Amino acid sequence: MRKPLLVSKIFAAAFLFATVFVHCSDSDSDFPGGKISKLPEIPWTGDLNSIPALLRAANPAASEDAKKGGRISIYSHQFPKSLNYYLDQFTTTARIFTSMFESLVIYHPLTLEPYPNLAKSWKISADKRKFTFYLDQNAKWSDGKSITADDVIFTYDTIMNPANATAVFRISLSRFVKPVKEDQFTVSFEAKEVHWNNFNDLASSILILPKHHFDGKDFNKENFEFPVVSGPYKLIESKKGRYVKLERRPDWWKRAYPFHKTTNNFDQVVYKVYNEEAVALQAFKKGDIDVYPVYKASVWVEEAKGEIFDKNWIAKQRFFNLKPIGFQGWAMNTRREIFSDKRVREAMAVLVDRKLMIDKLAYGEYDPTNSYYPDYYFGGEKNPNTPVEFNVEKARKLLAEAGWKPNAQGLLEKNGKPFKFTILDRDKSTEKYFTVFLEKAKEVGIDANIETTDLAAWSARVDKYDFDMTWAAWGSGVFKDPEAQWHSKYASEEGQPNLPGLKIPAVDVLIEKQKSEFDLNKRNFIVKEIDKIIYKEYPYVLLWHLPSTRILYWRKFSAPSLPLGKYGTEDFVTDYWWFDEAADSQLKEAIASQKALGEYKAVVPWTK
């Protein structure tokens, strides 16, 4: 699903994030993970004293035992319409793009303290309006050119250019005037207004682009070729609908920085695409995929079985940590007359039997979501929102109050128009949930149907708000900024995350209020107030969430003591795990002799 979470290397603060059927043929075995010819290590000839002090210490989230080498292949369930994250905020795109391009600042993976990245240091004025970044002069593009203030300014100009499909990124950058080049390696930004997130919006939420490569090109067409990068990986091959292959850069400019020495360990990372879950799972069981993040309960409960699991050749692990939890649900487009009435939207919500869906269709794996910020309430704090309960008769009453009356055929009508709408979907496996809803909708006189399309077409239509109802899932961040998701001013601008088109003046006032609140507890209180208001407007039929991360993987890898870190999800695997030759040999011997490997922890709890 579409997500607004920027998944970045190490840990960047959260901010606002074409499927083709692939047959599992022999050619799909081109890139099994494991041992490959090692890339040559290129000595770093820079001055060690020039490394920023904070980056001279080891990364506490990484393992000193990590080794470079090997290949890892990861399942991706749909091929992105673009690998340019500025143009498409698909989760896989974010992982790939942040492997190739870097932000000015990163965040410490445990403390969330800002750490140097492209910028070796920075200065914030006393009035919190001016931000000056001093670039690390060791920073180089892959073609050897220095990363300069011109690149930072060019990135700003590219995002702010209304001709580019970068609308979601313009929200935050619109708070700044055009940056100023103080000198070749120093750039400053001045904010038009004080905002608690101004620093992060500049420091970690924009990925710097090479001006000398992109200048003069149509940025909207820069989708699958990125010959000049700055990050630890480069794109070496992509085949639409099949895979995207990255290769580690032995010449990465930060390769000698102690903080990064035991991260980004795989020589190759391959994202293998299968549009059909059943085909993907069989490819994984055959060994054509190494790591299989599980997003569906049926796969976890019913399909992850058999000899390869019984003999522990594959690890089936559930990880708990403090990762931010977003929400998923069925967005109702209030721009359409049929969903402009809150009573109708509430009726849709009470027609959804979440308990039945979770228990019978999702094997009891999930918890119902009763907030747009559910992770606020994981620590025991009482959620003030009243859970929406399945109630057909209440739905009838709400629809009647909204003016929808049954005709002679029992179908609802209002002003001579039938209650009819289409659900825009992009994943046939979710139809079983919609089918349960459609049965109840038909029972009360609603004519609804499903239109299934691919990711590219779905994304294009959603960006233009060309839908009645659609399933969308959103990531979250440690620090919540509700502006893009809920502010009225973004309800009409294409490509923004306010999918329902909600316009609530009281919410706008609270969003403006939280902008200048630097106290986290006070700001969280404001966001909770926003949540209470929005929840009662029913812009989504809220569904459910999973407080853990489920991963299947062949046991040829090793991981740090906190396998997914403090806040990470499956993206942590490519950043911090490594190919373990000894484990790989043991796995091969066990398979050859049909013997079981040793036990492992099926559930990895969060420990401080």
N, C-alpha and C positions, 0 to 999 in steps of 0.2 A: 504494500500500500504506500501511498504518497506520504512522505514524512518531511517535517520541517527541521529536523535535527541535523546539524552539521557534524558529521562524524570525522574528527580530525586526528592527526597523528599526535602521540603522547596524550594530551587531553586538552581540547579547546573548549571553552565555555559554549554551551548550547545556544544556538540562534536559528532563526529561520535562515527546512530542508521542502524498440518495437518487439513485442513478443512474437516469436515465430516458433511454430512447432518444430522440435528437434527430435529426429529419430535416433535412437541409440544404436548407431552402427559401429563398425570396426574403427572408423575414423575418429569416433569419439574417444578412443583410447589413446589418442596422440599424446596427451599430457597427464598421465597418472602421476600422483605426487610421489616423492621419495628422493632417492639418490640420483643426482645428475652430475655432469662434469662441473667442478667448482669454478666459479669465476675467479680470475686473478685479483689479488688484493693490491691496490695501488697505494704506495706510501704517501703519506701526507707530509708536505714539505713546508708547511706554514710554521709560524712562531707559536709555540705552545702558550706563551705568555699572553697572546692575543685572544685566547679563548675566554669568553666571559666567565667570571669567577663562579657563578652559580652552576655552570655547565662543566666544571672541572671535577665535580663529584659524581659518583655513580647514581644511576636512576634507581630509587628504592622499589619501584614496581617491577623492575626487570630482574633477571637472574644472572649472576656472574658466571654461571655454567653454560650460558647460551653460546651456541656456535653458529657461524655463518655457513650457508650452503643448503642444498636440497630444494625441492619444489613442493609446493602445497597447492592443491586444487580444491576450490570451495564451490558449493552449490549456490547458484543464483537462479531464482524462479522465473525471472523475465528479463529479456534483453532491453536495456534502456534505450529511449529514443535518442539519447545523446550521452556522451561521456564527459560533456562540459557541464560541470555542476552549476555554473551560473545560468545555464539554459534549462536544466532538468534536475529537480531535487529528489530524484530517486535514490534510495539508500545505497545501492551498489555504485551508482555514479559518484556519490559522496566519497565512498571508500577509495575508489580508483583515483579520483581527482585530487584528494588530499594526500595521496601517495606521490603525486607528481608535482604539486604546487604547495607553497608554504605561506603561512601567515607571518605577521610581524612578531607576534608573541604567542607562546604556548602557555598552558597551565599545568602546574605540577600535578601529577596523577593522583596524589594522595591529599595534599594540603590545599590545592586549587590556587596556590600563590602564582602570580604571573612570572613567567620565566622567559629569558631571551630566546629568540628564534632568528628570523631575518634581522630583527632589531636587537642590537647588543645591549641597548639601554633606552630609557625614555624619561621624559619629564612632563609633569602635569602642573599647570599653573594653579595658583592659590584659589582662583575663582572657578576652577574646574571647567574651564572653557577652552583652553589651549593645550594641545597634546603634541609634543615634539618627540620624534623617533630618530635615533641614531643607528644607522644600519651597520651591521657587522661587515667589515671590509673583507673578510674571508669569504663572504657569500658570493657564489658564482652560479651562473646558468650552466646548463650542461654543455653549451658550446664554448665555455670558458670566459664569457663576458661577465663583468661585474654586475651585481644587482644594485641598482641605484635609485635615487629619489625619483628619477624620471619614470621608472617602472611603477612605482607606487602611485604617482600622479596619473599615469596612463590607465592603471587599473580603476582608479576612481572615475576617470572620464568615461571609460568603457561601461561601467555599471550605470552611471548617471545618464548616459545617452538614451533618450526615449525611443530611439530606433531599435535598440537591442532588447531582447526578451529577458531582461534582468529586473523586472519590476519588483519582485519580492526583496531584492537586495537594496533597492533604492529607498525603501522605507527608512532604514536606519541612517544611510548616508545622506539623506536629504536634510538631516539635522546639522550638516556641516557645510561651510563654504568651501570652495575649491582649495585643495591643499597647496602649500607654498614650498618651493624648493629652496631651502636655506643654503645648502651646498650640495655637492655631488652625492653625499651619503647621509644627508640630514633632511628630513621632511617634517613639516608641521601642519596640523589641522586645527581649525578654530570652529567651535560649536556655536550654532545660532541660539541654542538653548541648553540649559543644564539638564543632564539626564544621567541617572545612575549607570546606564549601560553604555555611555558614550565611549569609554575606554575600550571595552570589549568589542564594540561594534567596529572599531578601527583596528584594534590590536590582533584579534583572533578570528574575526568573522569574515574577513576578506582575504582571499588568496591572491598573492601578487603575481601578475602576468608579465611576460617579457615584451616590452614595448617594441623592440627591434624585430620581433617575429610577427606580432599581431597587428601592428600599425598599418593602416591602409586596407585591411581585409574586412570583409563582412563578418562580424563576430557571430552573427546568428547561424552562420554556415560552418563554424569551427566546432565540429562535433566528434570526430573520430581520429584525428591526427594531431599529435602534440610533440613535434620533434625537439622543441626547446623547453626544458623543465628545470626545476631547482631542487625537487624533493629526492627522497632516497630511491625511488623507482622511476622507470621510464616505460612507456607503452611500446611494446615491440610487435604486437599483432592483435587484431580483433576481427572476428568473423561474425557478422550479424546473425543473431539467433543461436550461436554456438558457444563462443567463448571470448574472453578478453584476457590477454596474457601480458603481465608486467615482469620486468626484469630488474633486479637490484643494480644500482649504480655503484660500482667500486670506486668511482671518482667523486662520489657525493661530497660536497664541501664540508659537511659536519662529521665525516667518518671517523675522525680522530678525537672528537669531543667525547670525553668520558661518559657524560650523561646519556649519550646515544649509542655507545659502542655495542651494547647487547640488546638493541632493539632493531627492528626491520632485518631479521636474520635470514629469511628465505631468499635464495638466489632468484627464484621465480615464484610468482603468485598468479594462479590461473583461476578466473571466475568462469565456471562452466554453467551454461544456460540450458535449462530444460523447461519448456513451457508446460509440460504435463508432469505432475508430481509423481505419478506411478512410474513413468520412464526414468525420472531422476533418481528415485529410490532404488530402482533395479541397477542403475549405473553405479550408484554408491555401493551397493552390496557386492557388485562385481569388482570393486576397487578402482573404478574410473574417477571417482570423487573421493577425496580424503576427509573433508569436513562437511557435515550436513547440519546446518542450523535448522531446528524443527519449529515450524510456525503453526502446524496443524496438530490438534490433539489426536486425530485418528492415526497419524503416522507414528506418534510417540507411543500410543497405547496398543494399537493393533498391528502395525507394520514393522516396528523395530523389534522383531523376534527372529528366532531361528538359531541354527548352529553357530553362526558367526558372532552372535550375541552371547549365547550360552557358554561358548568357549572363551569369551572375553577378548576376542580379537578386535572387536569394535567396542569402544567405550560409549556408554549411554549415560550421560551425566547432566544433572540439573544443578545450575550454579545460582547462588544467591549473593547479592551484594547491594550496594546502595544506588544502583542505576536509576536514573529518572524514568518515570513511567508516564506515558502519554495516554491518549484515549483513541478508541475507534468506534465508529458508529455509522449510521446511515444519514448522510447530510440531506436535509430537505431545503430545496431552493426557494427561499421566500420571495425571490424576484418573480416567480411564477404565481399566478393568482391562486391556484389551488392550495398552495402552502403559505400564503400570506397571512392566514388566520391562525393565531396561536392555538386555538381550540382544535383545529384540524391536526396540527403537529402533535399536540398532546394525545389526540386520538390514535395517531399512528404509533406513538410510543406505548400506549397501554394495550395495543393489539399485538405487541410482540411478547411472546412467552419466553422470556430469557431463561427462566429456570428449566423449562423443558429443553430448550436449545443447548444449554450448558450441560445438563445431566444426560440427555439422550444422544445428542449429536456431537458434543464435545467432551464426553466421558468424564464430566465433572472436573475438568482440568483448570477451569478459569473462575475468577471472582467477578461478579457483576460490577460494572462501573457506574457510580452514582455521583461523579464529579468530573469536570473537565481537567482537574488537577488531582487525580486520585492519590498520588504519592504523598500529598500533604497529610493524609490520614493513615499512613502505614505504621506510624509510631504509637498508635493508640488514641490519638485525638479523635473526638467524636465528629463525624461528618454531619453537618447541619441539613444537608439535602435529603429530602424524603425519597426513599427508593420508589421507582416507578414499578407498579405491580400490574401484571396481566389482568385485564378486566374488559371483556367484550361489551358488557352492558354499559360501562362507563364510556367506552368509545362511541357507542350508538348515541348516547345522550349528548356527548360533546359535539358530534357531527350534526345532530339535530339543532343544537343551540347555534351552530355556525350556519344554519340555513339549508343543510343538506337533508332532503326528504326522499323516501323510497317512492319510485313510480310503480305502475301496475306490474312491472316485471321484477320488482324488488330491488332495482338498481337506484343508487342515490343520484339525485339531480338537484341543481340549484339554478334558478333563472333559465331553465330549459337546457342546461348543459350537464352532461353526465360527469360523475366523479371518476375520472380516468387519468392515469398517469403511468409513466414508464420508469423502471429502475435501470439505470445505466451501470453495467457491471463489466469487469474485465477478467474474471476468474471463474470458470465454470464450477469449480469445487465449492464455491460459496452459495451456489444456487439452492442447496438443500436448506439453508437457513431462510432464504427468501421464500422458498416454497411453503414453509410452515406459516410464515406471515401472510402470504398470498391466499392461503386457505381461509384464514380468519378475515382478511380484507373482503374476500368474496362473500363471506357469510353476512357481512353487514352491508353489502351492496356496492362495493368498490370494484372497479374494473382496472386491475393493474397487471402489468406484464414486465418481463425482463428482456433487456437488450444487452447482449454480451459482445464486447469488442476486444481488441488487443490493447496493450499498454499505451502504444503511441497514439492511437485514435482516442482512447479514453482520456489521456492526459491533455490532448489538444482540445477536446470538448469541455473538459472540466475547467481548463484555463479560461475558456470563454463563457463559463457558467451555462453551457448548453446541456442541461440535464434537469430532470424533475427531482429524482432521488438517486444517490450513489453512495457506495461504501467507501469510506476514507479512513485511514489510520494516521495518527500524528504522533511523532516523537515528542519528547519533552526535554527540559534542561534542568540543571541544578538550580539555576537562577531563572525565574519565570518572567518573561516579558510578554504581556497579553496584547500589545498594540496591534501587531500585524493580523493576528487571528480574529480580533473582535472589534476593532475601531471602525466606526461608520464610514470614515473617509476612504476605506479600502474596499468597501462593499461593491463598488461599481468598476473599479480598476481591474482589468483583466490580468490573470496570472497571480492574483493575491490569494492568501490562504483563508480569507473569510468566505468560504464556500457557500454557506447558507445565505449570505448577503444580509446579515443581521445589522440593524441600525437601532441602537438603544442609547439615547442621550445620557442617561444616568451612568451607563458603562463608559461612555466617552469621557465623562467628567472624572471618573475614578482612574481611568487610564492616564489622563493628563496629570492627575494628582500623584500617581506613583512614579512618574518620570523623575521628579526631583527628590525622591525619598531614598537616601543612601543607607538607612538602617534596614537591614534585611528582614528582621522580624516585623517591623512596621509595614514594609512593602508586601510581605507575604500576607499580612492581614488584609491589605487593600485588594490583593488578587483573590483572596477567599471571598471578599464581598462581591467582586466581579463575578466569580463563579456562581454564587448564590443567585444573582440576578439572571445570568444567562441560563442557568439550569432550569429556571421556571419558564423560560421562553421556548424550550424544546426545539432548538435549531437542529439537533441530531436525535436520532433514536440511539441512545448510548447502549453499548453492548457489554463487553467484558474485557478484562485485562489479565495478564500473567505476571506475577511478581518475581519470577525467576527466568533464567535463560536456559533453554534446552539445546544441547549439542550432541550429535553423534560423530565419532571420528575413529578412524583406524589408528591403532596404538603404535604409531611410529614417530610420535612427537613428544616433546617435553615442554613443560610450562613453568612459569614462576610460582612461588608459594601461593599467591593469590591469582589463580589462573585467568580470571577476567578483571583483575584489578578491583579498585574500590567502586568505580562508576561505569566500567566497561560492559559491553555486550559481546557478541560474536566477533566484532571488528577487532577486539583485543588480540585475537588469535594471530592474525597476520602481523601485528605490531610487536608482539612480545614472545610468542612461542618459537620453537625452533625444531628443525629436523634432527632426530636423535638416531645416529647410525646404529648404536647398540640396540635400541628398542626396535628399530627396523629389522635388524638381523634376528632378534628373538621372535618377532612376529612372523617372519618368513619361515623360520624353523618350526614354529608351532603349527603353521598352516601345512607345511610339508609333512609333518609327522602326525597331523590331526590331533594335536594335544592342546590343552587349554593354557592360556596365559594366567598369570596371577590375578588376584582380586584387585579391585580399585574402588574408590568412593563413588557410589552412585549419586549421592547428594553431597554437594560441596557447600556447606553453610558459610555465611558471612562471619568472619572473625576479625576483630580490630587488630 
